[in-house]
């Protein structure tokens, strides 16, 4: 049930235009700040990946270097889907709904996008088929990869006073055994792989085009807590209906 939102003041077109121009100044400030943050992100130092991670894929076992698929840049979405889970996280599934359309554009811009989860490959393939997705998705089951990039936690981790997530120590009560993230890697001509960037928690929100559209809608995200309205796309009570306005 969507929240009721109090209607905003109704004004003349001239008053609205004045308010909109004031907001536009703030929007331009945000755009310029985003440009600066993006430049700082690209200027971050890199860390060489020394460990030989292995992943289960539909084409057989692959290394992290193999996942680049002939390109120099690799984006990894850390998908919350643990070995014992019956389905992927609804929030990660929401994000994954946005990925397939990006693939030809990313691939032709020297970027490979791959989702990684600790669930066994058979579970991943079954869930991927259920959701109708095409993007590459591999299993890190039996690997240290998720733990080294601080998106998976053992029972021993969760029994401690703090766990490390989003570059800080948080209470285990605020962590699941799996959490989301986005990591970037670069491979040079020698085949050396470098970790260049990671983002966690709400850091990947800009990938979620649905949220960006909602941010511009009259009621915004209309939520009590972050993405509390989201379900897996085949679990909504009613299927989306095509509008008759454009037919």
ChimeraX attribute file (.defattr): number of C-alpha atoms within 10 A of each C-alpha:
attribute: neighborCount
match mode: 1-to-1
recipient: residues
	/A:1	6
	/A:2	10
	/A:3	10
	/A:4	8
	/A:5	10
	/A:6	7
	/A:7	8
	/A:8	7
	/A:9	6
	/A:10	8
	/A:11	9
	/A:12	7
	/A:13	9
	/A:14	9
	/A:15	10
	/A:16	13
	/A:17	12
	/A:18	11
	/A:19	11
	/A:20	12
	/A:21	11
	/A:22	11
	/A:23	12
	/A:24	12
	/A:25	11
	/A:26	12
	/A:27	12
	/A:28	11
	/A:29	12
	/A:30	12
	/A:31	12
	/A:32	12
	/A:33	12
	/A:34	12
	/A:35	12
	/A:36	11
	/A:37	12
	/A:38	11
	/A:39	11
	/A:40	10
	/A:41	12
	/A:42	11
	/A:43	10
	/A:44	10
	/A:45	10
	/A:46	14
	/A:47	13
	/A:48	13
	/A:49	17
	/A:50	9
	/A:51	12
	/A:52	11
	/A:53	15
	/A:54	21
	/A:55	23
	/A:56	21
	/A:57	19
	/A:58	13
	/A:59	7
	/A:60	8
	/A:61	12
	/A:62	15
	/A:63	13
	/A:64	18
	/A:65	22
	/A:66	13
	/A:67	21
	/A:68	21
	/A:69	15
	/A:70	13
	/A:71	18
	/A:72	18
	/A:73	23
	/A:74	27
	/A:75	20
	/A:76	18
	/A:77	23
	/A:78	26
	/A:79	27
	/A:80	27
	/A:81	28
	/A:82	20
	/A:83	19
	/A:84	10
	/A:85	12
	/A:86	12
	/A:87	19
	/A:88	19
	/A:89	19
	/A:90	17
	/A:91	18
	/A:92	18
	/A:93	22
	/A:94	17
	/A:95	20
	/A:96	20
	/A:97	18
	/A:98	14
	/A:99	19
	/A:100	14
	/A:101	11
	/A:102	11
	/A:103	17
	/A:104	11
	/A:105	11
	/A:106	15
	/A:107	16
	/A:108	10
	/A:109	12
	/A:110	14
	/A:111	22
	/A:112	25
	/A:113	22
	/A:114	19
	/A:115	18
	/A:116	23
	/A:117	27
	/A:118	29
	/A:119	24
	/A:120	19
	/A:121	20
	/A:122	13
	/A:123	20
	/A:124	23
	/A:125	18
	/A:126	12
	/A:127	17
	/A:128	19
	/A:129	11
	/A:130	11
	/A:131	15
	/A:132	11
	/A:133	17
	/A:134	13
	/A:135	18
	/A:136	17
	/A:137	24
	/A:138	26
	/A:139	25
	/A:140	21
	/A:141	19
	/A:142	15
	/A:143	15
	/A:144	16
	/A:145	21
	/A:146	21
	/A:147	13
	/A:148	11
	/A:149	16
	/A:150	20
	/A:151	25
	/A:152	24
	/A:153	21
	/A:154	11
	/A:155	9
	/A:156	7
	/A:157	14
	/A:158	17
	/A:159	13
	/A:160	10
	/A:161	11
	/A:162	16
	/A:163	19
	/A:164	16
	/A:165	23
	/A:166	19
	/A:167	10
	/A:168	8
	/A:169	11
	/A:170	14
	/A:171	14
	/A:172	18
	/A:173	11
	/A:174	10
	/A:175	17
	/A:176	15
	/A:177	15
	/A:178	22
	/A:179	22
	/A:180	25
	/A:181	24
	/A:182	20
	/A:183	17
	/A:184	18
	/A:185	24
	/A:186	23
	/A:187	20
	/A:188	11
	/A:189	7
	/A:190	6
	/A:191	11
	/A:192	12
	/A:193	23
	/A:194	20
	/A:195	16
	/A:196	20
	/A:197	17
	/A:198	18
	/A:199	17
	/A:200	18
	/A:201	13
	/A:202	11
	/A:203	13
	/A:204	16
	/A:205	13
	/A:206	11
	/A:207	13
	/A:208	15
	/A:209	14
	/A:210	15
	/A:211	16
	/A:212	14
	/A:213	11
	/A:214	13
	/A:215	13
	/A:216	10
	/A:217	11
	/A:218	11
	/A:219	15
	/A:220	13
	/A:221	21
	/A:222	19
	/A:223	14
	/A:224	10
	/A:225	8
	/A:226	11
	/A:227	14
	/A:228	11
	/A:229	13
	/A:230	14
	/A:231	15
	/A:232	16
	/A:233	14
	/A:234	10
	/A:235	10
	/A:236	10
	/A:237	8
	/A:238	7
	/A:239	9
	/A:240	8
	/A:241	6
	/A:242	8
	/A:243	7
	/A:244	6
	/A:245	5
	/A:246	5
	/A:247	5
